[in-house]
Amino acid sequence: MSDTQISAFISAATKEKVERYAESHGVKKGHLVEEALLHHLQALRELPPDILIPPRVALSRTSFAKVAALVGRPRKPTKALRDLMAGKRAADEPEGW
């Protein structure tokens, strides 16, 4: 199998992350990029589109303001969430789960 070189523009931040990961894990950047592409392409083939979470989310100024307001004033956790975090079984949860 012969290798083919591709060229792509990436942000300086992404380049830094690739270089840092490759150096710290002892892998070549080309190998890392190929594995990442194969992994991503497999996910695109096998997973429903609504399951995939994009690495970046673009928001309008209005949407960002709404998200920021929600984060700034989180709702109280429900009883079900408190029970879940405490390791309690839900009332309707079958035994053995």
Contacts in CASP RR format, 6 or more apart in sequence:
PFRMAT RR
TARGET T0000
AUTHOR 0000-0000-0000
METHOD contacts of the structure
MODEL  1
MSDTQISAFISAATKEKVERYAESHGVKKGHLVEEALLHHLQALRELPPD
ILIPPRVALSRTSFAKVAALVGRPRKPTKALRDLMAGKRAADEPEGW
10 18 0 8 1.000
18 29 0 8 1.000
18 32 0 8 1.000
18 33 0 8 1.000
19 29 0 8 1.000
21 27 0 8 1.000
21 32 0 8 1.000
22 28 0 8 1.000
22 29 0 8 1.000
22 32 0 8 1.000
43 52 0 8 1.000
44 52 0 8 1.000
59 67 0 8 1.000
77 85 0 8 1.000
80 90 0 8 1.000
83 89 0 8 1.000
83 90 0 8 1.000
84 90 0 8 1.000
89 97 0 8 1.000
END
